Amino acid sequence: MVDGIAAALAAQDIGWATAVSVFLDAYTYLLFLVIAVILYIAYPSVRANGLKVASFIVALALVAVIIVSLKAAYAQPRPCVDLQQYLKLPYCPSDYSFPSGHTAFSFVFAGASLGTRFFPLFLLLSMAVALSRMYLGVHTLNDVTGGIVISLGAYFAVETFMRYLFPQLIPWKEREKLPKVQLAVQKLEWGGDLGLEVRRRIAHVTFGTIIMALIYFLGRSSTELLLMLALFLGMTFMHLRMERKRALLIDELFELLERPMVMPAKGAFMYVIGSLLALAFLPATNMALAAIAILAWGDGAATLAGKLARGGPRLPYNREKTLAGAVAFAMFGGVAAYLFMGVAGALVAIACAVVETLDLKLDDNLVVPLTAVLLFSLL
């Protein structure tokens, strides 16, 4: 088939963009795997990081299963079925469109390489793959967004669980810091810098409200595009900070809002992924708005109320969560979601408040919108 495509395109006067896109269409999987194998063989530091290698392999398998399952579940036809004039391949692929498998596969590599010297290469290649899928006319922006969300969300979820289940895989230098990290996290959960948490919660609510305003005034597609650009820029700055390289003004912003002893900007990173999750997977705009409102106002109120009620009762099944935080989540998230989805939105917010109190080991900025997406999808 690949030879047939090459022969058909050779007979046409195609530009470099089409040639690169066709190459990536045919060889994305092989190209990324070959590069990864070469890096694994050539660099001992790659082999030494058992946590990343194991998480990467498991995430690739998980993403493959998710993509196949979601394509069958959503059963969305390719855009080239109805818009043949935009197709730059000799044929329109016969399988379903949403989400983009090529994009999801490539961004697992970008997520796994974050904070390493290989991240710029994989990020640029992954972005090229995502753009090529839309340029060829075989995927929409929403398909690509879905692929990015699945891959990055899956990789960091897998790494979190692998870190918890197999601590022996954690590199020795990082393992030496674990007691300090655990102590810092414990201090944050049971008190910590209240001023820092107030600043973070204000930023949390403000960012979500801005996203909702962008959806209302610019529309879903434009907001998705802006959030993806923010995601790529954010990952770049996260990488620079993990590599201890200065970025003018960005470092000052990190220090103002960042919790100590954690992955730089992890909360904001997951926040953007969670918002894109709602936009990509919920077909109705009011559902997406409600999910983001629950994340912004419900989760924001929960953390702040929990910090203010330091001496208040804690939940018996999770001592790190307070009753005040759970009630605040249900109230503020419920009211916010009610504005977009009525009673159904309020009920979903209450369910999200319950899920947020569980010790799932994952970031709330991912768990809350994922719960909202699943529940709204059932509606």
C-alpha positions as CSV (number, residue, x, y, z in Angstrom):
1,M,0.0,0.0,0.0
2,V,2.8,2.4,0.9
3,D,4.5,1.8,-2.5
4,G,1.2,2.5,-4.2
5,I,0.8,5.8,-2.3
6,A,4.3,6.8,-3.2
7,A,3.8,6.0,-6.9
8,A,0.6,8.0,-7.0
9,L,2.1,11.0,-5.3
10,A,5.2,10.8,-7.5
11,A,3.0,11.4,-10.5
12,Q,1.8,14.7,-8.9
13,D,3.6,17.9,-8.2
14,I,3.5,17.9,-4.4
15,G,5.1,20.3,-2.0
16,W,7.4,19.5,0.9
17,A,4.6,19.7,3.5
18,T,2.6,17.0,1.7
19,A,5.7,14.8,1.2
20,V,6.6,15.1,4.9
21,S,3.0,14.4,5.9
22,V,2.7,11.3,3.7
23,F,6.0,10.0,5.1
24,L,4.7,10.4,8.7
25,D,1.4,8.8,7.7
26,A,3.3,5.7,6.6
27,Y,6.2,5.6,9.0
28,T,5.3,7.3,12.3
29,Y,5.3,4.1,14.3
30,L,8.5,2.8,12.8
31,L,10.3,6.1,13.0
32,F,9.5,6.7,16.7
33,L,10.3,3.1,17.7
34,V,13.6,3.1,15.9
35,I,14.7,6.4,17.5
36,A,13.7,5.0,20.9
37,V,15.6,1.8,20.5
38,I,18.7,3.7,19.3
39,L,18.6,6.0,22.4
40,Y,18.0,3.0,24.7
41,I,21.1,1.3,23.3
42,A,23.3,4.3,23.0
43,Y,22.6,6.0,26.3
44,P,23.2,4.2,29.6
45,S,21.2,6.9,31.4
46,V,18.1,5.8,29.5
47,R,18.5,2.2,30.5
48,A,19.2,3.2,34.1
49,N,15.8,4.9,34.5
50,G,13.7,1.8,35.0
51,L,10.7,3.8,36.1
52,K,10.5,5.7,32.8
53,V,11.2,2.7,30.6
54,A,8.6,0.5,32.4
55,S,6.0,3.3,32.4
56,F,6.6,4.0,28.7
57,I,6.1,0.4,27.7
58,V,3.0,0.0,29.8
59,A,1.6,3.4,28.6
60,L,2.1,2.4,24.9
61,A,0.1,-0.8,25.4
62,L,-2.6,1.0,27.4
63,V,-2.9,3.8,24.8
64,A,-3.2,1.2,22.0
65,V,-6.1,-0.5,23.8
66,I,-7.8,2.8,24.6
67,I,-7.5,4.1,21.0
68,V,-9.0,0.9,19.4
69,S,-11.8,0.9,22.0
70,L,-12.7,4.6,21.6
71,K,-12.6,4.4,17.8
72,A,-15.2,1.6,17.9
73,A,-17.3,3.3,20.6
74,Y,-17.5,6.8,19.0
75,A,-17.5,5.4,15.4
76,Q,-16.9,8.8,13.8
77,P,-16.2,8.8,10.1
78,R,-13.1,10.4,8.7
79,P,-13.5,14.1,7.6
80,C,-12.3,13.1,4.2
81,V,-15.5,11.0,3.7
82,D,-17.5,14.2,3.2
83,L,-14.7,16.6,2.4
84,Q,-12.8,14.9,-0.4
85,Q,-11.4,18.2,-1.7
86,Y,-9.2,18.5,1.4
87,L,-7.8,15.0,1.1
88,K,-4.1,14.9,0.1
89,L,-3.8,11.1,0.1
90,P,-4.9,8.9,-2.9
91,Y,-7.5,7.3,-0.7
92,C,-9.5,8.0,2.5
93,P,-8.7,5.6,5.3
94,S,-11.5,3.2,6.0
95,D,-11.3,3.1,9.8
96,Y,-12.9,5.5,12.2
97,S,-11.5,9.0,12.9
98,F,-11.8,9.8,16.6
99,P,-9.3,9.9,18.3
100,S,-6.1,10.1,16.3
101,G,-4.0,7.0,16.8
102,H,-0.8,8.4,15.2
103,T,-1.0,11.4,17.5
104,A,-1.6,9.4,20.6
105,F,1.3,7.1,19.8
106,S,3.7,9.9,19.2
107,F,2.9,11.9,22.3
108,V,3.6,9.0,24.6
109,F,7.2,9.5,23.6
110,A,7.0,13.2,24.3
111,G,5.5,12.6,27.7
112,A,8.1,10.0,28.6
113,S,11.0,12.1,27.6
114,L,9.9,15.3,29.5
115,G,12.8,16.5,31.6
116,T,15.4,14.6,29.5
117,R,17.7,15.8,26.8
118,F,15.6,14.0,24.2
119,F,12.4,15.9,24.9
120,P,12.8,18.7,22.3
121,L,13.3,16.1,19.6
122,F,10.2,14.1,20.5
123,L,8.0,17.1,21.1
124,L,8.8,18.6,17.7
125,L,8.2,15.2,16.0
126,S,5.0,14.7,17.8
127,M,3.7,18.2,16.9
128,A,4.7,17.5,13.3
129,V,2.7,14.2,13.4
130,A,-0.4,16.0,14.9
131,L,-0.3,18.8,12.3
132,S,0.3,16.3,9.4
133,R,-2.9,14.4,10.4
134,M,-5.0,17.5,9.9
135,Y,-3.1,18.7,6.9
136,L,-3.7,15.4,5.0
137,G,-7.4,15.7,5.7
138,V,-7.7,12.4,7.6
139,H,-8.3,13.9,11.0
140,T,-10.0,16.9,12.6
141,L,-8.6,19.2,15.3
142,N,-10.8,17.4,17.8
143,D,-9.4,14.0,16.8
144,V,-5.8,15.2,17.4
145,T,-6.8,16.8,20.7
146,G,-8.3,13.5,21.8
147,G,-5.1,11.7,20.9
148,I,-2.9,14.1,22.8
149,V,-5.1,13.9,25.9
150,I,-5.2,10.1,25.9
151,S,-1.4,9.7,25.5
152,L,-0.2,12.3,28.0
153,G,-2.9,11.4,30.5
154,A,-2.2,7.7,30.2
155,Y,1.6,8.1,30.5
156,F,1.6,10.2,33.6
157,A,-1.2,8.1,35.2
158,V,0.9,4.9,34.5
159,E,4.1,6.5,35.9
160,T,2.2,7.6,39.1
161,F,1.0,4.0,39.7
162,M,4.3,2.5,38.8
163,R,6.1,4.8,41.2
164,Y,3.6,3.7,43.9
165,L,3.6,0.0,43.1
166,F,7.2,-0.5,42.2
167,P,9.3,2.0,44.1
168,Q,12.4,0.0,43.4
169,L,12.2,1.2,39.8
170,I,12.7,4.8,40.9
171,P,16.3,6.1,40.1
172,W,18.6,6.1,43.1
173,K,19.2,9.8,43.1
174,E,15.4,10.5,43.1
175,R,14.9,7.7,45.7
176,E,17.3,9.5,48.1
177,K,15.1,12.6,48.0
178,L,11.9,10.7,48.7
179,P,11.9,11.2,52.5
180,K,12.2,15.0,52.0
181,V,9.5,14.9,49.4
182,Q,7.1,12.9,51.6
183,L,7.7,15.3,54.5
184,A,7.1,18.3,52.3
185,V,3.8,16.8,51.0
186,Q,2.7,15.9,54.5
187,K,3.3,19.5,55.7
188,L,1.3,20.8,52.8
189,E,-1.6,18.5,53.4
190,W,-1.8,19.2,57.2
191,G,-1.1,22.9,57.1
192,G,1.6,24.3,54.9
193,D,1.9,27.8,53.5
194,L,-1.7,29.1,53.5
195,G,-0.7,32.1,51.4
196,L,0.7,29.8,48.7
197,E,-2.5,27.8,48.7
198,V,-4.7,30.9,48.5
199,R,-2.6,32.1,45.5
200,R,-2.9,28.7,43.8
201,R,-6.7,28.5,44.3
202,I,-7.2,32.0,43.0
203,A,-5.2,31.0,39.9
204,H,-7.1,27.7,39.7
205,V,-10.5,29.3,39.7
206,T,-9.4,32.2,37.4
207,F,-7.8,29.9,34.8
208,G,-11.0,27.8,34.6
209,T,-13.2,30.8,34.3
210,I,-11.0,32.2,31.5
211,I,-11.3,28.9,29.7
212,M,-15.1,29.0,30.0
213,A,-15.1,32.6,28.7
214,L,-13.0,31.6,25.7
215,I,-15.4,28.8,24.9
216,Y,-18.3,31.2,25.1
217,F,-16.8,34.0,23.0
218,L,-14.4,32.1,20.6
219,G,-16.0,28.7,20.4
220,R,-14.8,25.2,21.1
221,S,-12.3,24.7,18.3
222,S,-10.5,28.0,18.9
223,T,-10.3,27.3,22.6
224,E,-8.9,23.8,21.9
225,L,-6.3,25.2,19.7
226,L,-5.3,27.9,22.3
227,L,-5.1,25.3,25.1
228,M,-3.0,23.0,22.9
229,L,-0.5,25.8,22.3
230,A,-0.5,26.6,26.0
231,L,0.2,22.9,26.7
232,F,3.1,22.8,24.3
233,L,4.6,26.0,25.7
234,G,3.9,24.8,29.2
235,M,5.7,21.5,28.6
236,T,8.7,23.4,27.2
237,F,8.9,25.6,30.3
238,M,8.5,22.5,32.6
239,H,11.3,20.9,30.7
240,L,13.6,23.9,31.1
241,R,12.9,24.0,34.8
242,M,13.5,20.3,35.2
243,E,16.8,20.8,33.4
244,R,17.6,23.8,35.7
245,K,17.7,26.3,32.9
246,R,16.4,29.8,33.4
247,A,13.4,31.2,31.6
248,L,12.8,35.0,32.1
249,L,9.6,35.7,34.1
250,I,8.5,32.1,33.9
251,D,10.7,31.1,36.8
252,E,9.3,33.9,38.9
253,L,5.7,32.7,38.1
254,F,6.7,29.1,39.0
255,E,8.1,30.3,42.4
256,L,4.9,32.3,43.1
257,L,2.5,29.4,42.5
258,E,4.5,26.2,42.6
259,R,4.5,23.7,45.5
260,P,8.0,22.7,46.7
261,M,9.4,19.3,46.0
262,V,7.1,18.3,43.2
263,M,7.2,18.1,39.4
264,P,7.3,21.7,38.1
265,A,3.8,23.0,37.2
266,K,2.3,19.6,37.5
267,G,-1.0,20.9,38.6
268,A,-1.3,23.4,35.7
269,F,-0.2,20.8,33.2
270,M,-2.9,18.3,34.4
271,Y,-5.4,21.2,34.5
272,V,-4.9,21.9,30.8
273,I,-5.1,18.1,30.0
274,G,-8.3,17.9,32.0
275,S,-9.9,20.8,30.2
276,L,-8.9,19.5,26.8
277,L,-10.4,16.1,27.9
278,A,-13.8,17.8,28.5
279,L,-13.6,19.6,25.2
280,A,-12.6,16.6,23.1
281,F,-14.8,14.0,24.5
282,L,-18.1,15.7,25.4
283,P,-20.1,16.5,22.3
284,A,-22.4,19.1,23.8
285,T,-20.8,22.5,24.6
286,N,-22.8,23.0,27.8
287,M,-21.6,19.6,29.1
288,A,-18.0,20.6,28.4
289,L,-18.6,24.0,30.2
290,A,-20.2,22.2,33.2
291,A,-17.2,19.8,33.5
292,I,-14.7,22.6,33.4
293,A,-16.8,24.6,35.9
294,I,-16.8,21.7,38.3
295,L,-13.0,21.5,38.0
296,A,-12.5,25.2,38.4
297,W,-15.0,26.1,41.1
298,G,-15.6,22.8,42.9
299,D,-12.0,21.6,43.2
300,G,-10.8,25.1,43.8
301,A,-13.2,25.6,46.7
302,A,-12.5,22.1,48.1
303,T,-8.8,22.7,48.6
304,L,-9.2,26.2,50.0
305,A,-11.9,25.1,52.5
306,G,-9.8,22.2,53.5
307,K,-6.9,24.4,54.3
308,L,-9.0,26.9,56.2
309,A,-10.6,24.1,58.3
310,R,-7.3,22.7,59.5
311,G,-8.8,21.6,62.8
312,G,-12.0,20.4,61.3
313,P,-13.2,16.8,61.0
314,R,-11.4,14.6,58.4
315,L,-13.0,11.8,56.4
316,P,-12.6,8.4,58.0
317,Y,-11.6,6.7,54.7
318,N,-9.0,9.3,53.7
319,R,-7.5,11.3,56.5
320,E,-5.9,13.7,54.0
321,K,-9.4,15.0,53.1
322,T,-11.6,17.2,55.2
323,L,-15.4,17.2,55.5
324,A,-15.4,20.9,54.9
325,G,-13.5,20.5,51.6
326,A,-15.9,17.8,50.3
327,V,-19.0,20.0,51.2
328,A,-17.4,23.1,49.6
329,F,-16.7,21.1,46.4
330,A,-20.3,19.8,46.2
331,M,-21.7,23.3,46.9
332,F,-19.6,25.5,44.6
333,G,-19.1,22.8,41.9
334,G,-22.8,22.0,42.0
335,V,-23.9,25.6,41.6
336,A,-21.4,26.2,38.8
337,A,-22.5,23.1,36.9
338,Y,-26.2,23.8,37.5
339,L,-25.8,27.0,35.4
340,F,-24.9,24.9,32.3
341,M,-26.6,21.6,32.9
342,G,-29.3,22.1,35.5
343,V,-30.0,19.4,38.1
344,A,-28.0,16.9,36.1
345,G,-24.9,19.1,36.3
346,A,-25.4,19.5,40.1
347,L,-25.6,15.8,40.6
348,V,-22.5,15.2,38.5
349,A,-20.7,17.8,40.6
350,I,-21.7,15.9,43.8
351,A,-20.4,12.6,42.4
352,C,-17.2,14.4,41.4
353,A,-16.9,15.7,45.0
354,V,-17.2,12.1,46.3
355,V,-14.6,10.8,43.8
356,E,-12.2,13.6,44.7
357,T,-12.1,12.4,48.3
358,L,-10.9,9.0,47.3
359,D,-7.2,8.2,47.5
360,L,-6.7,7.3,43.9
361,K,-3.0,8.5,43.7
362,L,-3.8,10.6,40.6
363,D,-3.9,14.4,40.3
364,D,-7.4,15.8,41.0
365,N,-7.1,18.0,37.9
366,L,-7.3,14.8,35.8
367,V,-9.6,12.7,38.0
368,V,-12.3,15.3,38.3
369,P,-12.8,16.1,34.6
370,L,-12.5,12.4,33.8
371,T,-15.3,11.6,36.2
372,A,-17.4,14.4,34.8
373,V,-16.8,13.2,31.2
374,L,-17.8,9.6,32.1
375,L,-20.9,10.7,33.9
376,F,-22.0,13.3,31.3
377,S,-21.4,10.7,28.6
378,L,-23.8,8.3,30.3
379,L,-26.4,11.1,30.1
